[in-house]
């Protein structure tokens, strides 16, 4: 992939499935740098690179979901030539969900599996006050409290000043998002969370069940909101199993008398 929207660290043209990955607010494709090395060759890891990151530092930033999702969907349409799945963490989880709904509404192929991490269901929104428009000192302290921004960035004023517009825009997309009622998605959903994540609730995680016509599974892993870093090995092992099952589901659906695409596997 040479598209500026993607940072594919290890292209795998022969892969059976693509995994499009969306990071948390302020995150970049580097969040998924190790995944391509650790997941099986049958999976091509395709981190999505939003404006303000990597070679897109000067691209206009998005500040609302209603403009971001159509832009990402347009970029993805060139890469729907093989089965794919979505993985998103926190803000990325909601982006994945809205993309899946947009694909269904526009009759584009949907993901084989929707993997949502570190996020309550989209209709369960946080009552915490918005932070994206707070003064710099307050906003930066919030970043420190979340413990998701690299310490090296927080300790270097010039680097932080460069990243603040991007960070604020991501938070604005997340904090101004408004859920709208639409039909449930027609693919399995797996919700993932750190056991000690204070940003989500058990009720909010289980509420994802109401947004799929197919199977739902909730997996809890060691760690807090950023468990995808501290429990990376366990997470990758789980993703490999889920995506392998999704791939086999497609292969079975292509066999004679298989019943077509209605065949579904519940991931346990």
C-alpha positions as CSV (number, residue, x, y, z in Angstrom):
1,X,0.0,0.0,0.0
2,X,1.4,3.4,-1.0
3,X,-1.7,5.4,-0.1
4,X,-1.0,8.2,2.5
5,X,-4.0,6.9,4.5
6,X,-2.2,3.7,5.4
7,X,1.1,2.7,7.0
8,X,1.5,-1.0,6.1
9,X,4.8,-1.9,7.8
10,X,4.9,-5.4,6.3
11,X,3.0,-5.8,3.0
12,X,1.6,-9.3,2.4
13,X,0.0,-9.4,-1.0
14,X,-0.8,-13.1,-0.6
15,X,-2.5,-12.7,2.8
16,X,-6.0,-14.1,3.1
17,X,-7.4,-11.2,5.1
18,X,-6.6,-7.6,5.8
19,X,-6.8,-6.1,9.3
20,X,-7.4,-2.4,9.2
21,X,-6.3,-0.9,12.5
22,X,-7.5,2.4,14.1
23,X,-5.6,3.8,17.1
24,X,-6.9,5.7,20.1
25,X,-7.2,9.5,20.2
26,X,-3.7,10.9,19.5
27,X,-2.4,7.5,18.5
28,X,-0.6,6.8,15.2
29,X,0.1,3.7,13.1
30,X,3.2,3.1,15.2
31,X,0.8,1.7,17.9
32,X,0.6,-1.4,15.6
33,X,4.2,-1.5,14.5
34,X,4.9,-4.9,16.0
35,X,1.7,-6.6,15.0
36,X,2.7,-7.5,11.4
37,X,5.8,-9.3,12.8
38,X,3.8,-11.3,15.3
39,X,0.5,-12.2,13.4
40,X,0.5,-15.1,10.9
41,X,1.5,-14.5,7.3
42,X,-2.2,-15.0,6.3
43,X,-3.0,-11.6,7.9
44,X,-1.9,-8.3,6.4
45,X,-1.9,-5.6,9.1
46,X,-3.0,-2.2,7.6
47,X,-2.8,0.6,10.2
48,X,-4.9,3.6,9.1
49,X,-3.0,7.0,9.2
50,X,-5.3,9.9,9.9
51,X,-4.2,13.5,9.2
52,X,-1.7,15.0,11.6
53,X,0.5,11.9,11.8
54,X,3.6,10.6,9.9
55,X,3.8,12.1,6.4
56,X,0.4,13.8,7.0
57,X,1.5,16.3,9.5
58,X,0.3,19.2,7.4
59,X,-3.0,17.7,6.2
60,X,-6.2,19.3,7.4
61,X,-7.4,17.8,10.6
62,X,-10.9,16.3,11.2
63,X,-12.9,17.6,14.1
64,X,-16.1,15.6,13.7
65,X,-17.1,12.1,13.0
66,X,-19.5,13.0,10.2
67,X,-16.7,14.2,8.0
68,X,-14.0,11.8,9.1
69,X,-15.9,8.6,8.4
70,X,-16.8,9.3,4.7
71,X,-13.2,10.3,4.0
72,X,-11.8,7.1,5.5
73,X,-14.5,5.1,3.7
74,X,-13.5,6.6,0.4
75,X,-9.8,5.7,1.0
76,X,-10.7,2.1,2.0
77,X,-12.8,1.4,-1.2
78,X,-9.6,0.7,-3.1
79,X,-8.6,-2.1,-0.8
80,X,-11.8,-4.1,-0.5
81,X,-10.7,-6.7,-3.0
82,X,-10.2,-9.3,-0.3
83,X,-11.8,-10.2,3.0
84,X,-11.0,-7.7,5.8
85,X,-11.6,-7.0,9.5
86,X,-11.6,-3.8,11.6
87,X,-9.8,-3.3,14.9
88,X,-10.2,-0.1,16.7
89,X,-9.2,1.1,20.2
90,X,-11.2,3.7,22.1
91,X,-11.9,6.5,19.5
92,X,-10.8,4.0,16.8
93,X,-13.5,1.5,18.0
94,X,-16.2,4.1,17.3
95,X,-14.7,5.0,13.9
96,X,-14.7,1.2,13.0
97,X,-18.3,0.9,14.0
98,X,-19.4,3.9,12.0
99,X,-17.4,2.7,9.0
100,X,-19.2,-0.6,9.2
101,X,-22.5,1.1,9.2
102,X,-21.6,3.3,6.3
103,X,-20.4,0.4,4.2
104,X,-23.8,-1.3,4.8
105,X,-25.7,1.8,3.9
106,X,-23.8,2.2,0.7
107,X,-23.9,-1.5,-0.1
108,X,-20.1,-2.0,0.1
109,X,-18.6,-5.2,1.4
110,X,-18.5,-5.2,5.2
111,X,-15.9,-6.6,7.6
112,X,-15.8,-10.2,8.5
113,X,-15.4,-9.2,12.1
114,X,-15.5,-6.0,14.1
115,X,-13.0,-5.8,17.0
116,X,-13.6,-3.0,19.4
117,X,-11.3,-2.3,22.2
118,X,-11.3,0.0,25.2
119,X,-14.7,1.5,24.4
120,X,-18.2,1.4,25.7
121,X,-20.9,0.8,23.1
122,X,-21.5,3.9,20.9
123,X,-24.9,4.6,22.5
124,X,-23.3,4.5,26.0
125,X,-21.5,7.8,26.1
126,X,-19.3,9.2,28.9
127,X,-20.7,11.9,31.1
128,X,-17.3,13.3,31.7
129,X,-16.8,17.0,30.7
130,X,-15.3,17.7,27.3
131,X,-11.6,18.4,27.4
132,X,-10.7,19.3,23.7
133,X,-11.4,23.0,24.2
134,X,-9.8,23.4,27.6
135,X,-6.7,25.7,28.2
136,X,-3.4,24.1,27.3
137,X,-2.3,23.5,30.9
138,X,-5.6,21.7,31.8
139,X,-5.6,19.7,28.5
140,X,-2.0,18.6,29.0
141,X,-2.7,17.5,32.5
142,X,-5.6,15.4,31.2
143,X,-3.2,13.8,28.8
144,X,-0.8,13.0,31.7
145,X,-3.7,11.5,33.7
146,X,-4.7,9.2,30.8
147,X,-1.1,7.9,30.5
148,X,-1.5,7.3,26.8
149,X,0.8,10.1,25.5
150,X,4.5,9.1,25.4
151,X,6.5,10.6,28.3
152,X,9.0,11.9,25.8
153,X,6.4,14.0,24.1
154,X,5.0,15.4,27.4
155,X,8.5,16.4,28.5
156,X,9.4,18.3,25.3
157,X,7.5,21.5,24.9
158,X,8.4,21.9,21.2
159,X,7.2,18.4,20.3
160,X,4.1,18.8,22.4
161,X,3.3,22.1,20.8
162,X,3.5,20.4,17.4
163,X,1.2,17.6,18.5
164,X,-1.5,19.6,20.4
165,X,-3.6,20.5,17.4
166,X,-3.8,16.9,16.3
167,X,-4.6,15.7,19.9
168,X,-7.3,18.3,20.3
169,X,-8.9,17.4,17.0
170,X,-9.0,13.7,17.9
171,X,-10.6,14.5,21.3
172,X,-13.1,16.8,19.6
173,X,-14.1,14.0,17.2
174,X,-14.6,11.7,20.2
175,X,-16.3,14.1,22.6
176,X,-18.7,15.6,20.1
177,X,-19.8,12.2,18.5
178,X,-23.5,11.7,18.5
179,X,-24.9,8.2,18.1
180,X,-27.8,7.7,15.7
181,X,-30.1,4.7,15.7
182,X,-29.6,2.5,12.6
183,X,-29.9,-1.2,11.9
184,X,-27.4,-3.5,13.7
185,X,-24.3,-4.5,11.8
186,X,-24.3,-7.9,10.1
187,X,-20.9,-9.2,11.4
188,X,-19.7,-10.6,14.6
189,X,-18.5,-8.2,17.2
190,X,-15.7,-8.9,19.8
191,X,-15.3,-6.3,22.5
192,X,-11.9,-6.2,24.3
193,X,-11.0,-4.4,27.5
194,X,-8.3,-4.2,30.1
195,X,-9.5,-5.6,33.4
196,X,-8.4,-2.4,35.2
197,X,-9.7,0.0,32.5
198,X,-11.4,2.9,34.3
199,X,-12.6,4.5,31.0
200,X,-15.2,1.8,30.3
201,X,-17.8,-0.1,32.3
202,X,-19.0,-3.7,32.2
203,X,-22.5,-2.5,31.2
204,X,-21.0,-0.3,28.5
205,X,-18.9,-3.2,27.1
206,X,-21.8,-5.7,27.1
207,X,-24.0,-3.1,25.4
208,X,-22.1,-3.8,22.1
209,X,-24.2,-7.0,22.0
210,X,-27.2,-5.0,20.9
211,X,-25.3,-3.7,17.8
212,X,-24.8,-6.9,15.9
213,X,-27.1,-9.4,14.2
214,X,-24.4,-12.1,14.7
215,X,-22.4,-13.3,17.6
216,X,-20.9,-11.2,20.4
217,X,-18.0,-11.9,22.7
218,X,-16.4,-9.9,25.5
219,X,-12.8,-10.6,26.3
220,X,-11.0,-9.1,29.3
221,X,-7.2,-8.9,29.3
222,X,-4.7,-7.8,32.0
223,X,-4.1,-4.1,32.0
224,X,-5.8,-0.7,32.1
225,X,-7.1,1.4,29.2
226,X,-3.9,0.9,27.2
227,X,-3.8,-2.9,27.7
228,X,-3.0,-3.2,24.0
229,X,0.5,-2.2,24.9
230,X,1.0,-4.0,28.2
231,X,-0.8,-7.2,27.1
232,X,0.3,-7.1,23.4
233,X,1.3,-10.7,23.2
234,X,-2.0,-12.0,24.7
235,X,-4.0,-9.6,22.5
236,X,-2.2,-10.7,19.3
237,X,-2.7,-14.4,20.1
238,X,-6.4,-13.7,20.5
239,X,-6.7,-11.7,17.3
240,X,-4.9,-14.5,15.4
241,X,-7.5,-17.1,16.6
242,X,-10.4,-14.8,15.7
243,X,-9.2,-13.9,12.3
244,X,-8.3,-17.5,11.5
245,X,-11.9,-18.5,12.3
246,X,-13.2,-15.6,10.2
247,X,-11.1,-16.7,7.3
248,X,-12.3,-20.3,7.6
249,X,-15.8,-19.0,7.7
250,X,-15.3,-17.4,4.3
251,X,-13.7,-20.5,2.8
252,X,-16.6,-22.7,4.0
253,X,-19.1,-20.3,2.6
254,X,-17.6,-20.8,-0.9
255,X,-18.0,-24.5,-0.8
256,X,-20.9,-26.2,-2.6
257,X,-24.0,-26.6,-0.5
258,X,-22.4,-24.6,2.3
259,X,-25.4,-22.3,2.7
260,X,-23.6,-19.2,1.4
261,X,-22.7,-16.2,3.5
262,X,-25.3,-17.1,6.2
263,X,-22.8,-19.4,7.8
264,X,-21.5,-17.9,11.1
265,X,-19.1,-18.9,13.8
266,X,-19.4,-17.8,17.3
267,X,-16.0,-16.9,18.7
268,X,-15.4,-18.0,22.2
